Amino acid sequence: MTRLVWFRNDLRLADNPALHAAAASGEPLLLLYILDEQAGAASRWWLHHSLTALAGGIAARGGALTLRRGDAVEIITGLARAHGLGAVHCARAYEPHWRETDRALDAALRPLGCGLHRHHSTALFPPERILSKAGRPFSVFTPFAKACREAGVPAPALPAPARLDGARAESEALAEWRLLPSAPDWAGGLRAAWTPGEAGAWARLRAFLAGPVDDYAAARDAPGRPGTSRLSPHAHFGEISPWALWHRARTAGDGQGVRVFLKELLWREFSLNLLWHHPDLRTRPIRAEFAAFPWVEAPAALAAWRRGRTGIPIVDAGMRELWQTGWMHNRARMICASYLVQHLLIPWQAGEAWFWDTLCDADWAANGASWQWVAGCGADAAPYFRVFNPVLQGRKFDPDGAYVRRFVPELARLPDAYLHAPWEAPEAALEAAGLRLGRDYPPPLVTPEAGRRAALAAYAGLGRGAGADTLASRAGPAHL
Ligand SMILES: Cc1cc2nc3c(=O)[nH]c(=O)nc-3n(C[C@H](O)[C@H](O)[C@H](O)COP(=O)(O)OP(=O)(O)OC[C@H]3O[C@@H](n4cnc5c(N)ncnc54)[C@H](O)[C@@H]3O)c2cc1C
């Protein structure tokens, strides 16, 4: 009997439990990908190239990848009838729309005598496995991370199948899906920055581990330096297994750099856990009192933020890096997100939606959890009084201005002393740098001081309604 392997965010051949289980049966395989219509524009760009790479790897093993678009239950039950499928194998997916699909698919396949086998594949542990001693989900990162370490991360053990020949079904053409931008073609910076696909993921990991990994603990906070792995889109699309990431990194030593890198992998894990227990993570605050937060509607400010025209250099650098490369450094993500929600008081969901569309690594769990964390409404959230000052953040983490000068070139000639706050520069310094504020670069939408006052007033109002003690008593997160 033929078996179907349905790829989702596990676009790899090595260490892929669904593919491995199906191939180990010795039965003919039908290999399928169904377009995830929820993907944002940058993710669709990535997906096009990742699917091209996957299809190439399958073809090299004598098989073919079938592409379909539409309702997954209809497509798979249709294939089950046409090919007399005995089993369907896929990676477990934790996004709410896929959870619903899986329930419906399971029910639809049963009467056809076809089993649905969902393999855990996209994170280190199945999310229901890591619970507190009392059997409850964790809402604080540090004990969660400890529980993960105690559980022991399994080693990657499944080689890519040598042959993948078998059944074939009619496929749509990838080009017809129009996942790539046409006019305007905004993907030049993405093409220059990334190599989607399993080989690209491994090359990225090897390059990172061959570099100064020991420096990672400090270098990861400097957006102007290539200090982080940039593996996040590869991890999101499952082009490399989470176990391979963990264990390969461990082979690089047990210094501070590797330890912090492993901790970051556990933040990814923690986000997935939160999504599992809070399926509406992307839209609804985990802490219910935040539903009453006095958000403001400010479409012009939101548009300026999206385009990197807020007048705050480090924020604009981050937002332009995102637009140009489909990725943004973690430190810049925190600063940009904080400026939007704490200084401009624009709902975090608006920022989440923009990141969703423009990030190549846009991830239901990590994006939703991180935005909630910055807004203060998530699990283990930043304490409400920790309002990032983007000027101080810029001076601390981009002291020589390498990041700002790269992405906000109109400020390049300003001396370091004024680079992160050009509105404070004396007229002579602006003139010498060939810069006129308001003409070449905008004045700040909100200065850090005014933004901080606005944020604290908003949080205080919320505190009166919801218990300021709860807000004030929260400890700072470990990864600030
Ligand atoms: C507002 C905001 C939105 C974010 N949205 C996303 C998103 O959509 N997708 C996404 O993958 N990450 C997201 N992050 C987390 C983090 O910024 C990125 O994972 C990281 O910048 C990726 O770069 P890297 O691969 O070089 O990370 P490294 O520093 O090399 O870390 C290694 C890996 O650990 C994981 N990781 C690191 N930090 C985090 C974190 N804080 N939370 C979860 N996983 C982490 C990633 O998979 C990453 O590839 C967001 C952070 C913020 C503040």
The ligand as an SDF file (V2000), in Angstrom:
LIG
                    3D

 53 58  0  0  0  0  0  0  0  0999 V2000
    9.3070   41.3810   18.6700 C   0  0  0  0  0  0  0  0  0  0  0  0
   10.0350   40.1050   18.3340 C   0  0  0  0  0  0  0  0  0  0  0  0
    9.5610   39.2690   17.3380 C   0  0  0  0  0  0  0  0  0  0  0  0
   10.2090   38.0680   17.0470 C   0  0  0  0  0  0  0  0  0  0  0  0
    9.7060   37.2530   16.0580 N   0  0  0  0  0  0  0  0  0  0  0  0
   10.3290   36.0810   15.7780 C   0  0  0  0  0  0  0  0  0  0  0  0
    9.8230   35.2260   14.7560 C   0  0  0  0  0  0  0  0  0  0  0  0
    8.7940   35.4890   14.1230 O   0  0  0  0  0  0  0  0  0  0  0  0
   10.5110   34.0900   14.4850 N   0  0  0  0  0  0  0  0  0  0  0  0
   11.6440   33.7330   15.1830 C   0  0  0  0  0  0  0  0  0  0  0  0
   12.2350   32.6800   14.8920 O   0  0  0  0  0  0  0  0  0  0  0  0
   12.1150   34.5080   16.1730 N   0  0  0  0  0  0  0  0  0  0  0  0
   11.5040   35.6750   16.4890 C   0  0  0  0  0  0  0  0  0  0  0  0
   12.0110   36.4740   17.4780 N   0  0  0  0  0  0  0  0  0  0  0  0
   13.1180   35.9670   18.3200 C   0  0  0  0  0  0  0  0  0  0  0  0
   14.5450   36.3500   17.8700 C   0  0  0  0  0  0  0  0  0  0  0  0
   14.6190   37.7140   17.5960 O   0  0  0  0  0  0  0  0  0  0  0  0
   14.9940   35.5790   16.6300 C   0  0  0  0  0  0  0  0  0  0  0  0
   14.7760   34.2060   16.7950 O   0  0  0  0  0  0  0  0  0  0  0  0
   16.5010   35.8010   16.3980 C   0  0  0  0  0  0  0  0  0  0  0  0
   16.7530   37.1660   16.2070 O   0  0  0  0  0  0  0  0  0  0  0  0
   16.9450   35.0090   15.2080 C   0  0  0  0  0  0  0  0  0  0  0  0
   18.2660   35.3140   14.8860 O   0  0  0  0  0  0  0  0  0  0  0  0
   19.3850   34.2040   14.9440 P   0  0  0  0  0  0  0  0  0  0  0  0
   18.9300   33.0040   14.1970 O   0  0  0  0  0  0  0  0  0  0  0  0
   20.6450   34.8420   14.4900 O   0  0  0  0  0  0  0  0  0  0  0  0
   19.4170   33.9030   16.4970 O   0  0  0  0  0  0  0  0  0  0  0  0
   20.5440   33.2400   17.4350 P   0  0  0  0  0  0  0  0  0  0  0  0
   20.9180   34.2750   18.4330 O   0  0  0  0  0  0  0  0  0  0  0  0
   21.6470   32.6530   16.6410 O   0  0  0  0  0  0  0  0  0  0  0  0
   19.7320   32.1090   18.2130 O   0  0  0  0  0  0  0  0  0  0  0  0
   19.6640   30.7650   17.7490 C   0  0  0  0  0  0  0  0  0  0  0  0
   18.2390   30.3560   17.5210 C   0  0  0  0  0  0  0  0  0  0  0  0
   17.5000   30.3970   18.7320 O   0  0  0  0  0  0  0  0  0  0  0  0
   16.1520   30.7970   18.4740 C   0  0  0  0  0  0  0  0  0  0  0  0
   15.8950   32.0370   19.2210 N   0  0  0  0  0  0  0  0  0  0  0  0
   16.7970   32.9760   19.5740 C   0  0  0  0  0  0  0  0  0  0  0  0
   16.2200   33.9380   20.3210 N   0  0  0  0  0  0  0  0  0  0  0  0
   14.9210   33.6030   20.4320 C   0  0  0  0  0  0  0  0  0  0  0  0
   13.7910   34.1940   21.0920 C   0  0  0  0  0  0  0  0  0  0  0  0
   13.9100   35.3190   21.8230 N   0  0  0  0  0  0  0  0  0  0  0  0
   12.6060   33.5920   20.9860 N   0  0  0  0  0  0  0  0  0  0  0  0
   12.4620   32.4350   20.2920 C   0  0  0  0  0  0  0  0  0  0  0  0
   13.4870   31.8400   19.6530 N   0  0  0  0  0  0  0  0  0  0  0  0
   14.7030   32.3990   19.7250 C   0  0  0  0  0  0  0  0  0  0  0  0
   16.0280   31.0150   16.9810 C   0  0  0  0  0  0  0  0  0  0  0  0
   15.5020   29.8460   16.3910 O   0  0  0  0  0  0  0  0  0  0  0  0
   17.4720   31.2460   16.5610 C   0  0  0  0  0  0  0  0  0  0  0  0
   17.7300   30.9000   15.2260 O   0  0  0  0  0  0  0  0  0  0  0  0
   11.3740   37.6910   17.7870 C   0  0  0  0  0  0  0  0  0  0  0  0
   11.8530   38.5520   18.7850 C   0  0  0  0  0  0  0  0  0  0  0  0
   11.1910   39.7470   19.0550 C   0  0  0  0  0  0  0  0  0  0  0  0
   11.7360   40.6290   20.1450 C   0  0  0  0  0  0  0  0  0  0  0  0
  1  2  1  0
  2  3  1  0
  2 52  2  0
  3  4  2  0
  4  5  1  0
  4 50  1  0
  5  6  2  0
  6  7  1  0
  6 13  1  0
  7  8  2  0
  7  9  1  0
  9 10  1  0
 10 11  2  0
 10 12  1  0
 12 13  2  0
 13 14  1  0
 14 15  1  0
 14 50  1  0
 15 16  1  0
 16 17  1  0
 16 18  1  0
 18 19  1  0
 18 20  1  0
 20 21  1  0
 20 22  1  0
 22 23  1  0
 23 24  1  0
 24 25  2  0
 24 26  1  0
 24 27  1  0
 27 28  1  0
 28 29  2  0
 28 30  1  0
 28 31  1  0
 31 32  1  0
 32 33  1  0
 33 34  1  0
 33 48  1  0
 34 35  1  0
 35 36  1  0
 35 46  1  0
 36 37  1  0
 36 45  1  0
 37 38  2  0
 38 39  1  0
 39 40  1  0
 39 45  2  0
 40 41  1  0
 40 42  2  0
 42 43  1  0
 43 44  2  0
 44 45  1  0
 46 47  1  0
 46 48  1  0
 48 49  1  0
 50 51  2  0
 51 52  1  0
 52 53  1  0
M  END
$$$$
